[in-house]
Amino acid sequence: MKPVFHTIPRKPTGHSSRVTDALWPTAVGLTSPRMTLEPLRVEHADEAVTAWSDVSLYQFTGGAPATERQLRARYSRQVVGHSPDGTQGWLNWMLRRHDNGEIIGTVQATVTRTATGRMNAELAWVIATNHQRQHLAGEAAATVIAWLHQVGIDDLTAHIHTDHLASAGVAHHLGLRPTTVIVDGEVEWRSGTRRNH
Ligand SMILES: CC(C)(COP(=O)(O)OP(=O)(O)OC[C@H]1O[C@@H](n2cnc3c(N)ncnc32)[C@H](O)[C@@H]1OP(=O)(O)O)[C@@H](O)C(=O)NCCC(=O)NCCS
């Protein structure tokens, strides 16, 4: 799965932001036992530049540590909350530990709608290297998933490199299961529950 970089669709259709804002849920502040999940702000770049500086974070997803300026530019695009053509909703949370106040990770949900109107959330997670192996990704993502259910999104996907045991472990804990679908060399994981709205 490719965290952090939302794909920007190539052909903007000129939807006004008023229209597109109404089509997608807006991220709200959430709390888990060990973290506050803050909706992304451009100012988070100040702290994220340090948190995301370890090259090993990009081993399975590609990419490289960004400068603060690059992060600010990226976050400026992402805080809009949807793709330029309105076909994707972009929900981003920064994870702040209660115990030391540090930004230590992120959870993303990229929301799309099927022809029948059902919404699907593509999930991605990142935990800064020195905070890994404490089940923080699963805790944060479970909190996001509970909120997604509240706003009517039950269909979840994640795309995970076949060798990425940590990310597969997180997805498994969240109730997602691997499918036979491969996208750009990554296995598509899916939630099993499909309720009708
Ligand atoms: C994937 C990632 C978010 C996992 O975060 P985490 O909070 O450390 O994950 P957890 O502590 O919940 O670990 C999940 C499972 O993987 C295992 N695991 C964690 N790191 C591992 C590693 N490097 N190698 C093998 N297993 C690992 C854990 O033991 C756990 O299994 P368990 O429940 O049986 O104990 C983190 O490794 C990361 O940010 N990686 C870089 C960014 C990335 O690749 N994101 C995923 C793509 S979107």
PDBQT file of the ligand as one rigid body, heavy atoms in Angstrom, charges set to zero:
ROOT
HETATM    1  C1  LIG A 201       3.492  -1.176   8.963  1.00  0.00    +0.000 C 
HETATM    2  C2  LIG A 201       3.632  -0.376  10.245  1.00  0.00    +0.000 C 
HETATM    3  C3  LIG A 201       2.655   0.785  10.210  1.00  0.00    +0.000 C 
HETATM    4  C4  LIG A 201       3.304  -1.286  11.430  1.00  0.00    +0.000 C 
HETATM    5  O1  LIG A 201       3.173  -0.480  12.584  1.00  0.00    +0.000 OA
HETATM    6  P1  LIG A 201       3.372  -1.060  14.062  1.00  0.00    +0.000 P 
HETATM    7  O2  LIG A 201       2.582  -0.193  14.969  1.00  0.00    +0.000 OA
HETATM    8  O3  LIG A 201       4.812  -1.197  14.318  1.00  0.00    +0.000 OA
HETATM    9  O4  LIG A 201       2.730  -2.492  13.908  1.00  0.00    +0.000 OA
HETATM   10  P2  LIG A 201       2.387  -3.474  15.096  1.00  0.00    +0.000 P 
HETATM   11  O5  LIG A 201       3.222  -3.199  16.301  1.00  0.00    +0.000 OA
HETATM   12  O6  LIG A 201       0.907  -3.467  15.257  1.00  0.00    +0.000 OA
HETATM   13  O7  LIG A 201       2.833  -4.865  14.472  1.00  0.00    +0.000 OA
HETATM   14  C5  LIG A 201       1.950  -5.595  13.665  1.00  0.00    +0.000 C 
HETATM   15  C6  LIG A 201       2.418  -7.023  13.627  1.00  0.00    +0.000 C 
HETATM   16  O8  LIG A 201       3.590  -7.100  12.804  1.00  0.00    +0.000 OA
HETATM   17  C7  LIG A 201       4.689  -7.551  13.570  1.00  0.00    +0.000 C 
HETATM   18  N1  LIG A 201       5.821  -6.755  13.176  1.00  0.00    +0.000 N 
HETATM   19  C8  LIG A 201       6.022  -5.455  13.438  1.00  0.00    +0.000 A 
HETATM   20  N2  LIG A 201       7.169  -5.045  12.864  1.00  0.00    +0.000 NA
HETATM   21  C9  LIG A 201       7.677  -6.143  12.241  1.00  0.00    +0.000 A 
HETATM   22  C10 LIG A 201       8.838  -6.370  11.475  1.00  0.00    +0.000 A 
HETATM   23  N3  LIG A 201       9.697  -5.387  11.201  1.00  0.00    +0.000 N 
HETATM   24  N4  LIG A 201       9.032  -7.601  10.985  1.00  0.00    +0.000 NA
HETATM   25  C11 LIG A 201       8.162  -8.594  11.224  1.00  0.00    +0.000 A 
HETATM   26  N5  LIG A 201       7.040  -8.433  11.950  1.00  0.00    +0.000 NA
HETATM   27  C12 LIG A 201       6.809  -7.224  12.451  1.00  0.00    +0.000 A 
HETATM   28  C13 LIG A 201       4.318  -7.316  15.002  1.00  0.00    +0.000 C 
HETATM   29  O9  LIG A 201       4.983  -8.210  15.847  1.00  0.00    +0.000 OA
HETATM   30  C14 LIG A 201       2.827  -7.528  14.970  1.00  0.00    +0.000 C 
HETATM   31  O10 LIG A 201       2.530  -8.899  15.002  1.00  0.00    +0.000 OA
HETATM   32  P3  LIG A 201       1.861  -9.547  16.307  1.00  0.00    +0.000 P 
HETATM   33  O11 LIG A 201       0.519  -8.888  16.442  1.00  0.00    +0.000 OA
HETATM   34  O12 LIG A 201       1.768 -10.970  15.959  1.00  0.00    +0.000 OA
HETATM   35  O13 LIG A 201       2.734  -9.185  17.430  1.00  0.00    +0.000 OA
HETATM   36  C15 LIG A 201       5.068   0.159  10.420  1.00  0.00    +0.000 C 
HETATM   37  O14 LIG A 201       5.965  -0.922  10.307  1.00  0.00    +0.000 OA
HETATM   38  C16 LIG A 201       5.427   1.230   9.392  1.00  0.00    +0.000 C 
HETATM   39  O15 LIG A 201       5.062   2.390   9.541  1.00  0.00    +0.000 OA
HETATM   40  N6  LIG A 201       6.150   0.869   8.339  1.00  0.00    +0.000 N 
HETATM   41  C17 LIG A 201       6.573   1.856   7.351  1.00  0.00    +0.000 C 
HETATM   42  C18 LIG A 201       5.421   2.459   6.565  1.00  0.00    +0.000 C 
HETATM   43  C19 LIG A 201       4.665   1.391   5.842  1.00  0.00    +0.000 C 
HETATM   44  O16 LIG A 201       5.239   0.548   5.178  1.00  0.00    +0.000 OA
HETATM   45  N7  LIG A 201       3.338   1.426   6.022  1.00  0.00    +0.000 N 
HETATM   46  C20 LIG A 201       2.500   0.394   5.482  1.00  0.00    +0.000 C 
HETATM   47  C21 LIG A 201       2.114   0.678   4.138  1.00  0.00    +0.000 C 
HETATM   48  S1  LIG A 201       0.757   1.775   4.119  1.00  0.00    +0.000 SA
ENDROOT
TORSDOF 0
